[in-house]
Amino acid sequence: MATTTAKDQAAPQGAKPGPLKRILLIVIIAILAAGAAGAGVWFFMSRHPAAATASAPPPPPVPVYYALEPMTVNLQSDDGDTHYLRIGLTLKLDSQATQDALVAHMPEIRSRVLLALSNKHPSDLAPLDGKRALATELAALISQPSDPRGQPAKVEDVLFTEFVVQ
């Protein structure tokens, strides 16, 4: 017959943790996991916004639009008929300073534009490609400096607001 002593009975019961100890152990592990997750989120979130703002390019400058008064000009004609062009232009400029420089020399610029338009034939202006070529030509013409030692103006685009060939 085997006899059991109090020491033998206490040892197996002490090795098994009670339900309170299990719950306490699970709560401690959950708190440590939540703390580690929070620290990881804080670490990565504090690093990425600084890198994102440093690598973002600055926004492009807002263009300045300047509307010229509409112009009417006689076109060249091979058939003897008189043809007219009524045109309204808006210039897309890079800055207010460019607009101020163009306004200061507007009579000269209007004269250049009128002379260039009077050399056109109605058949040259009818197709879409003719209008695009005219816009490019006018942008280059308006960009020319008025002073011999002056800088050319930065005209980004010439937009038609009115275009009537008669």
Secondary structure by P-SEA (a helix, b strand, c coil): cccccaaaaaaaaaacccaaaaaaaaaaaaaaaaaaaaaaaaaaaaccaaaaaaaccccccbbbbbbccbbbbbbbbcccbbbbbbbbbbbbcccaaaaaaaaaaaaaaaaaaaaaaaaccccccccaaaaaaaaaaaaaaaaccccccccccccccccccccccc
